Amino acid sequence: MKKIYTLTSILLVSLSFGQTPISLIGVNVPYTESFDGMGSTETSYLPGWTAINSVNGTTLAMQLSDGNTSAGNVYNIGTTTSSSEDRAFGSLADAMVIPAFGAVFQNNTGSVVSKVSIQTRMEQWKQSGNASVNETVAFYYSTDATSLSTGNWTAVSTLNLNEKLTAANTNLAVNGNLASNYTNITTIISGLNWADGTNMWIKWVDTNDAGANGMYAIENFIISVNQVLGLKKNAIEGLNMYPNPVAKGTLYITSNSSEAKSVTIYDVLGKQVLNAKTANGAVNVSNLKAGSYIAKITEDGKTDTKKLIIQ
């Protein structure tokens, strides 16, 4: 029988504040993360991602592993062979460290988001030592959290990282890149009321199961906004952005107000590529490569988003 997992062990103290949110900028514009960018030596978290010890809420110092690890922690995981740049991000729990790992996303679509899709691949990199327990690293999301240990969380069991090698009991390392050791998972989270400009946190919470624990990770993570509750009307009166497309390196932004405007520009992957403030309406975009972007404009506490084309 599988165990029932709760959040009662998670304290409301954490050092994971201050994460820079990953921006989601439009419907069906996905954010993707393979974790390969960590390489075989990186122990720093990728932007927007973090992990804590659920026992005391402190941020974990990520370590490297190929599955030959028994200490509870969060890991940059992969083989030590020539394919070592193929990485995954995951955890192993013990009595002292019960990891929770995840990320924070910001809704910059310009609308209230009602539905998102998430898909990833669960990779098992170490067998458990107890075949009588089917281990699970449970998934949760929150639209009011400010870290991995605050806020109200909703469980989504279809995104749980469920033990693949349920009959194994030798606690040996395995290669999570092999099809026999991974499972592709996907789901759509609906019924959201995720306001524009606010954050949503996601996390997977490990558990210290009886016996030696297995190691479970995520790879090829994709999140995408599927549906919004209608496009909002312009909050900034008389907002105008020109020329669009931009061909000569300067973008002009005007409105009915003479107030200074903050301008943040994101690429199609949600990465912030420019952040500026303008009092005269001119924004230098000459360093941006040709392509499509989303411009988020804030004036006197009001925010609007517009699509921007650079030629």
Secondary structure, DSSP 8 states (H G I E B T S, - for coil): ------STT--S--S-TT---EEE-SBT--EEE-SGGGTTT--S--TTEEEEETTT--B---EEESS---S-EEEEE--SSTTTT--EEEEE--SS--EEEEEEEEE-SSS-EEEEEEEEEEEEEE--S-TT---EEEEEEESS-SSTTSS--EE-GGG-EE-S-TT--S--B--TTSGGGEEEEEEEEEEEEE-TT-EEEEEEE----SSS--EEEEEEEEEEEEEES-----SSTT-EEESSSB-SSEEEEE-SS-S-EEEEEE-TTS-EEEEEEESSSEEE-TTS-SEEEEEEEEETTEEEEEEEEE-
